[in-house]
């Protein structure tokens, strides 16, 4: 959906376009009738929504900066400073439009998540007949049929059948999981090539995917309203400025002063005391750092997020697709004793047998063979057995590739007498030890059996991103605490990866609600958590975290829309760089606030203690605005990003 379907975007765009038309006309000396009406329309199109919102807040007995900006803009126009007022209007209208777009995209993504679970399901009656029903009509105890390639319609338990189910959307596991009778399946997960009969254990409103939706909505609604530093004092500043302006106008009148000088003095005060310079003290550094980060592959969605990145005290990483690439790759080939084939021959035969399979493990084997320059022979009599593996005739040999539990149990090469029995036992022990070693290292072990005899093992694993270890070290150096791994994957795989990248704190086997609980536990302890993830299962925790960062290339739509920032090129090194850049921006913001505050204080003192000429007041006000604006724009330089990219590295 186009952003222009939102009224906030349409009004803000109209105000911006009109301002950009009027500004050059005024600066080039065109007559007032050419540009003044355009500015007037800018005030209306860009100011009515924040003004109305401010009046609404006023009815609730609060005075917010939106209303103050509209009043300041009108005050500036009243004393002839139409450009100043129009600029304020455009800034605030644009800010409101960006906020509306972000909110709308998140709401759309949350609603789209429900599409993961199919709307219809095949229910099996007691007499064995099949009936297609709405998924919401399923009840606990119903039995449904999940055909190959279909998504599971409900959380439940497999009662018949075998298949491999891709449940990355729920658990984040990189590889499909073998499902047999007695195993649990989740709504929204994708069935492989086998058919499953599933007994429904949860109603549609209680499924894991439905709980993900609820958690994202709850976290987005209950997450404290984020504010820029200057907004934290807006109430007192707004009330004080308005009260002072009214007093400065009313007291001289009551004392007998003339109306016009009193009004001019009050308007001069409003202009010099207006927060234009303060707003620009805050926004240009943050916007410039956002633009700099964007040029280098990090999309930061708002100035608030840019400010908050630098306050991070703890970083948590998802595993699959975040610290790893999220794609299975062949990591190891083990030749079993007593065989006549070497590693290349085993890989070539296994890849030839797997070439017709669409299973992710099969694709990893085929890719490895092609990368090694091996030619794949033609496969005949190909058979795929869900949850077990594949079988094919390759150059007259029967080649089987699949689950150790299946292929080793049917090891037809074993014999049962004499010395051969002893050799077979020894070989089986070696094979089992090799499988255990692969699994301990986080790999998925696959057996290659040739003509009935196990010939080799293939270890398949997800590959760690090249920058992961360096990123972990830099984050620890920057924030003083080591990152943590939160993953739905199994503990062995998580520990292996964590050790490889230098992380010692690992929480594995987590469902989405468990990740949210971990984040909230840290937040309750006063931590400001930055969570980096990529999947649907990460979205609730991304919403609950102080700052959520999504991996852009492989990230799910929900994760991308829920996150506060997106790493567009999946370069982990940019995460600590964004933290360092935010800290640089915060330092510039503080410096700008000191500059702006000092100039405002000086001008206000002059206006109260003496007579500040309006032109000098405007000059001082505009001068402070220019100074802080230019100071903030320094953060656009490439050298600033380069420095941030190297922050946290040893000299």
N, C-alpha and C positions, 0 to 999 in steps of 0.2 A: 504494500500500500504506500502511495506517495505521501511524503510529509505534508504536502500542501492540502491534504484533506483535513488537516487540523487547523482550526480557526486561529490559534495562536501564531502558527507559522505564516498564515496568509497576512494577518495584520502586521506582524513584524517585518515581513518581506516588503510590504507596501511602504511602511515607514522608512525602511532602509533605502529603497529605490528612490523615493521622493527626496530624501536627504542628500543622496549622492547626485541628484539632478540639481538641487538648489545650491549646494555648496560651491561648485565651480562658478555658477552664475554670480553669486555674491562676491567671491574672491576676484573675479575678473572685472568687477565694477559695473555690472548690469544694474539697471534701475530696480528699485525696491519692489515695484509692482510685478517684476518677473520672478523674484525668488521668495518674497514674503508670503504669498498665498501657499506656496509649496511647503514652507516651514509650518504654516498653520495646519495644513492637512497632516504633516508629520506628527504634530502634537495630538491630533485627534486619533489617527490610526494606531500610533504606537503607544499612546498614553491612556486610552480609555480603559483597557483591560487592567493594567497595574493600578490605575486610579480607582477603579471599581473594587478591585481586590483590597486596596488599602482602606477604602470606605467600609468594606465588610469587616476588616480587622478592627477598624475604629468602633464599629458597633459592638464588637466583642471586648471593647475597652483596652485595646492594644494599638500602638502606633508603630507601623513598620516602615522600613526604608522605601518601599514602593510608593507609598503616599507621600513621603518626604521628598522623593525624587520628582514626583509630579508637581508638588507645591514649589520646589526649588526651580523647576523648569519654567513654571508659570511666572514666578517671581523674576527670574532672569529676563523673560520676555517683557514683563511689565516695565523694566527699566532699560529696555532696548537691547539686551544681550540675547537675541533670539537664537543665535547659533549655539551658544552654550546650552540652552534649554533643550534644543532639538537633539544635540549630541547625547545628553543624559537620557532622553526618551528612547532613542535608538538603542543605546547600550542595554537598558533594562528590558525593552521589548524583545530584543534578540536573545537575551539570557533566558527569559520566560519561555520563548519558543523552543530553545534547545532542551530545556527541562521537560517540556510537554512531549517532544519527540522521543526522548529517552524513556519516559514513563509509558508511552503508547507502545513502543517496540517491545518492552518487557511484558506488557499485558498480552500482546499478540503471541509472543513466544510461549508464554505459559499456557494459553489456550491451545496453541498448536501441539503442545506436548501430549495432550489427550489423544491426538491422532496416532500416537505410537501403538496404543491398544486398539485392536480392530473393533468396529461397531457391531459386527455380526459374529456368531459362533455356531459351530455344528454340534448340537446337543444330541447325545445318544440316550434313547429311552430304555426302559427296563426290558422291553422285548427286542432290543437291538436295532430298532428303526432309528433313522437319523432325521433331525429336524433343525432347520436353520432359524435361529432366534437372535434377538437383540442381546448384545453382551451384557447390558444393564439388567436384563431379565434373568440372568444366571443366578442360581441360589447355591449356598453351601451344600455340598453333597451331590450336585449335578455332575454328570460325566460328559466331557466334550472330546471331540476328535480334532487333532491339530495335524493337518496334512503337510507334506514337504513344502518348504518355502513360505508357509503361512506364519503370521505372528500369533503368539499365544494370547488367548482372549481373557484369561483369568489366572490369578495365582492358584496353584494347586499342586497335586502330587501325581506323578506318572504311575499309572496302574498297569499299562501294557505298552509294549513297543520300545524301540531304542533309536536314538538320534543324537546329533550334535546340535546344541542350541547356542546361538550367539546372544549372550546376556550382558554385553558390554554396556548397554544403556543403563543397566541397573547396578552391576557390580564393578564395571570398569575392567574386567578381565580381558586380556588381549586376544585370547584364543577361544573358539567355541568349546563348550563343556559337554562331555558325553553324558547323556541322560538315559537312565534305564528305570525299570520298575522300582518305585520307592523314592526316587529323587524328586526334589522340589523344582518347580518351574515358575517363572514370573510373567505376569501380563506384560505385553509389549515387547518381549524378547522374540528373536527370530529363529524359527525351527529350521533344521538342516534338511537332509535328504530322506530321513525316516519319518514314519507316521507315529504319533504319540496319542495314547488315550489318557486323558488327565481327569482326575477327580477335583472338582472345585473346592478350595479350602477357605476362600475369602470372597465376600461380596464385592461388586465392582467398586464401591465407594471406599473399600478398605485395602485395595491392592497397593503394592509398592509404588507403582507409577502414579496412582491417584494421590498417595501420600507425598510424593515428590512435588506434585502440583500444589498441594495444600501448604507444604513447607516453604516453597518459593514465595507464594502469595503472603503467607504469614510473616516471613522474614522481611519481605519488602515493605509490608505495612507497619511492622513494629520496629523496624530499624530506626534508630533515632534520626530526626531530621538533621542532615548534615549542613554545616554552615561554614562559610569562610570566617577567617579570624575577625575581620571588621564587623561581620554581622552579629557577632556575639555581644557587641555593645550597642547595637543599633537602637534598641529601645531607649536607653538613657540618652544617647546622643540625639535621637530624633525629638524626644520630649524636651530636652534642654534647649535645642536650637529653636524649636517653634515657640517655646515659652519666652526665650530671650528676645526673639524677633517681635513678638506681640508686646512685650514690656517696653522694648526700645521704641516702639511706635506709640503706645498708649500713654506712658508716663510723661513724655514731653507735651503731649496734647493736653493732658490733665493739668499740666503746669502752665499752660497758656501758650505753648509754642505753635507755630504755624503748621498747617496740615501738610503742605507739600514738602518742606524740608524734613519733617518727621518721617514721612513715608519714604523719602529718598534715603535717609539715614538707615531706616529699618531694612529697606531693600538692599542697600550696600552691605549691611551686616549679613543678610541672608546669603548673598552671593559669596562673600569672602569666607563665611562659615559653612557654606554648603559642602557636602562631602565629595565634590567632583574629584579633587586631588586625592582624597582618601580612597575613593573607588578606583581611580587610575593607579594609585600606589599599589593596590592589591591585584587588579586584573591584568595589566600588561606583563608583569613577570610570570604570572601563572599561564596566561595565554601564550606567551612567547615560549615558555618551556614545553607547553603542550604541542606547539607547532614544531619545535625542535625534535621532540620525541617522535612525533608523527612522521617526520622526514626520515627517521631511522627505524621505522617499523613498529612503533608502539602507539596505539590509538588510545588516548586518555579522554574519557567521555565528558569531563567537566572540570572546571577550575577547582571545585571542591575536592575532587579525586586527586588532582595534581598536588594540592596542598596536603592531603591526607597520606599520600604515599610516603612522604618523608617522616611521618610520625610512627611508622611501622616498628613494632618491638618484637614481633615473632612472625616467621614465614613458614607456611605449611604447603607441601607439594603433593598433588596427586601423583600416582606412579605412571600408569599406562597412558601414553599419548602426551605426557607432560615431561617427566624425567626420561621417558623412553620414547621411541619413535612411533609406537603403537602398531607396528607391523612385524609379524613373526619372521625370523630369518634362521637359516641353518647355522648353528653355532659349532657343532662338533660331529664328527663321524668316528665311530669306534668299530674296529674290525674284531669280530668274535673269533676265538681260537678254533683251529681245526678247519677253517674255511679255505676256499681256493680263490677268493676274490679280494682285491685290494680296495682302498678307499674310493678311487675313481670309478672302478667297475661297479661297486655297490651303489654309488651315487647315480651313475648312468642308468643302471637297471631300475632303481627306485624311482627316478624321475620319469623314466619311460612309462612305468606303471601308473604313476600319479598324474600324468599329463592330461588325462581326460577328466580328472576330478576337479571340482570347484572348491574343495575344502581349503581353508587358509593354510593349513599345514602342508597340504599338497602343493599349493602355489609357492610356498617357501622352498620346498625341495626342488621344484622345477626351476625356479629362479636361480638357485645356487648352481644347478647343473649348467644352465645357460651361461651364467657368469663365468664358470670355469671353462667354457668353450667346448663342452661335451655335446655330441650329437645324440639326439634321442631316437631310439629305434621305434618302429611302429608297434603299437600294442594291440593284441587280439584277445578276444574272449574277456573283455573288461567287465568286472563286477565290483560294485561298491556296496559295502555292508555298513549301515549306519551304526556308529559307535564302535566299530571294529576295524575298518580299514578298507583297502582295495586289493584286488587280485587281477592279474593279467598275464597273458602269455607273451614273453619278450624273447624273440629269436629262439623259440622252442623251449624256453625255460619258464616254469611257473614262478612268478615273482609276486610276493605278497608284502604289503606295507601297512602296518597298523598298530593297534594297541598291544602292548606286551602281555596284558592279562589274557588276551584272546589268542595271539599267535604262539606264545610260549606254552600255553596250556595245551595246544594241539601240536606240539613239536613232534612231527612224525619222523624226525631224524634220530630220535632217541631209541635205544634198544635196551633190552632188559636182562642180558646175561653177561657173566664174566667181566673181563677187563673193560669191555665196552660200556658196561653199566657204570663202572667207576669213572671212566672218562666223561660219560654223559653227566654224572653228578657234578664232577669238577667244572665242566663247561657251564652247567646251569648256575652253579655258585658264582662263577666269574661274571656271567651275564647279569645275574641279579645284583651283584655288587656294582657293576657298571651302570645299571639302570638307577640304582639308589644314589650313586654319585651324581648322575645327571639331574635327578630330581632335587637333590640337596642343593645343587647350584642354581636351581630355579628354572631348569630346562624341562621341556616336555620330551620324554623319551619315546621314540618310535622304532619298532622292530622291522628289519628287512629280512624276510625269509625267502630263500631261493630253493626251489625243488624240495620243499618241506623241511629244510634245515635253516635255522637262524644263522645268517651270515654277518649281520652288522646292526649297529644301533645308530639312529640319527637323533642328535640333540637339537631341539628347536627352541629358540628363545626370542624375546623382544629385545631389541638393541638399545643400549643407553645412548642418549643424545651426546654428541661429542663435547658440548660445552657444559654438561651437567656438573661435573666435579668442580670445575673452575667457578661456576656460578654459586655452588654451595659454599665454597671457601670465601668468596667475595661477600656473600650475604652475611656470613658469620662475622667477618671482619668489620662490616658496615654497622650492623645493629647489635653486635655483641652476644648474640645467642645463635645456636646452631639451628638450621631448619629441621622440619619434621616431615615424615612421610605419612599421609593418610590415604589408604587404598582399600579397595574391595577385593584385591587379588589375594592369593594365598600367602601365608606368612613366610614360607621358605623363599618364594620368589621375591617378596618384598625385602626381606633381610639381605638377600644376595645383592640386589640392586642398591640398597642403602649403603652397604659396605663398599660397593664399587665407587659411589660418588661421595663418600665421606659423611654419611648421616648415620647416627646411632639410635635415634628415637624413631621407632617404626610402630604404626598402628595399622594392622592388616585385617582383612576379612570384614571390612566395614560396609554396611548398607548406607544409603544417603542420610538417613536420620542419625546414624552414628557419627558421621562426619560433622553434621550440624551440632550435635551434642559436644563434640570435642572443641569446635570453634567457640561455642557459647561458654564452655568451661573456662577457656583461656580468657575470653572477653570479660567474664565475671571476675576473674582474678586481676583485672586491670590491664591485660595485654591488648595491644592493637594488632590484630591478626591480618596478615596479607596471605590470602589463599590463591594458589595457582592451580588451575584445573582445565579440563577440556570437554568433559562428557556431561550428558544429561544427569548422571548420578552426582556430579559435582555442583550442579546449579543451586540446590538449596544452601549448601555451605558457602558458595560464592555470594549469595544474597545475604547470608547471615554475617559474613566476615566484615571487618572494618573496611577492607579493600579487597575486592575480588578481581583477579586477573585471569583471562582465558587465553588459551593457545588458539591462534586465528585460523591456521590452515586446516587442522583436523578437528577443530572444536565444533560441538553441536550448536545448532541455532539457539537453543535455550541458554546454553552456557555463554555464548557470545553476547546475547542480549541482556542476560542477568549480570554479567561481569561489569565492573567499573572501568576496566581497561582491557585492551586486547593486544597480545603480541602477534602482530600480523604475519611475521615471517617465521614464527616458531623458534626464534633465537633466544634461548634462555638467558644469554649474557645480557640482554637488554633489561631484565627484571631488576638486578641490582643497579644498573645504570639509571633506570627510572627513579629508584629510591634516592640515589645521589643527586639527580637532577632536581627532584622535588625539594630536597634540602637546600640546594643552591637557590632555588626560587623563593623559598621561605626566608632565607637570609636577606635577599633583595627586598622582599615585601616588608620586613621589619625596618630595613634602612629607609625605604620609601615612606613608611608611616611616620618615622621620626622626622624626615624632611618635611612632609606635608603637614604634620602636626605643628612643627615649629613655625612654619610660614603662616598657617591659619591662625595660630595663637598670636603671632606678631601683628597680623592685619586686624584681627578682632580687637586686640588691645588698643591699637591706633584708632580704630573706629569708635571705641567706647571712651577712650581717654581724651581724644581730640576730635578733629574733623578729617576723616579720610576721604579725599576726593574720589569720586566714583571711578574715573579712568585709572587712577593708581591702584584702587582696589581690584578692578578687573585685571589690570596688568599683573599685579602680584598673584592673584588667583590663577590666571592663565599661565604665568611663569612657573608656579609650583606644579601645575598640571603637566606642563611640557617637561620639566626636570624629571619628575618621577616616571613619566611615560618613557622618556629616552633611557632612563636607568634600567627600567624593566626590559626594554627591547634588547639590551645587551645579551640576554639569554638566548637570542636567536642564533648566535654565532656557533659555528661548527666546533670551535675549540672548546666550548662549554660542554657539548656532548662527548667529545673525546676525553675530556677530564672526568666526566661522570662515568664513562665506559671503563676507565681504568681505576675508578675509586675502589678501595678495598683490596687492591693488589699490593704485594710486597714491593718495596722500592728496590 
